[in-house]
Amino acid sequence: MISDNNILKTHEKFMSEAINEALSAYEEGEVPIGAVAVKNGALIGKEHNRVEQLKDCTAHAEMLLLRKLFKKTGDWRLEGISLYVTLEPCAMCAGAVQLARIDSLIFGTDNKKKGAVNSLFKVLDDARLNHRVKIIKGVKETENRNLLKKFFKERRNENY
């Protein structure tokens, strides 16, 4: 049986991978958000924000990763997959996570301006939806929040 400590270590391990993707975004001048996908304890995909690079407002880490997984699996149903994201998903990304039938969403820090899982909306909690996503929040929260604060302070002189 897996102990709670082992589960936490696993979540921290994969969130660290998502943070590495967020750091790649940061280095590219993108909002530092990273996402990784895990199935059966193995990393199967990773992505980071590329909105500015692609000039595409839908090029969020989660959306790019989902598209990559659809191609890799040959299916739009991504059952059995856990998605780790450094920042709480927006409405677009939360909706896509639900539609893709992701099993678990693990995110680092709340998105007080656009969050649609916990902060502004609770898209994934609607009992009318045909698929339920398990939600875990706050994994490596301080590290994720601090990276975003640093980015916005440097790039836009804003607080996040």
HELIX and SHEET records of a PDB file:
HELIX    1   1 ASP A    4  GLU A   27  1                                  24    
HELIX    2   2 VAL A   51  LEU A   54  1                                   4    
HELIX    3   3 ALA A   61  THR A   73  1                                  13    
HELIX    4   4 ALA A   91  LEU A   99  1                                   9    
HELIX    5   5 VAL A  123  ASP A  125  5                                   3    
HELIX    6   6 GLU A  141  ARG A  155  1                                  15    
SHEET    1   A 5 ALA A  42  HIS A  48  0                                        
SHEET    2   A 5 GLY A  34  LYS A  39 -1                                        
SHEET    3   A 5 ILE A  81  LEU A  87 -1                                        
SHEET    4   A 5 SER A 104  THR A 109  1                                        
SHEET    5   A 5 LYS A 134  LYS A 137  1                                        
END                                                                             
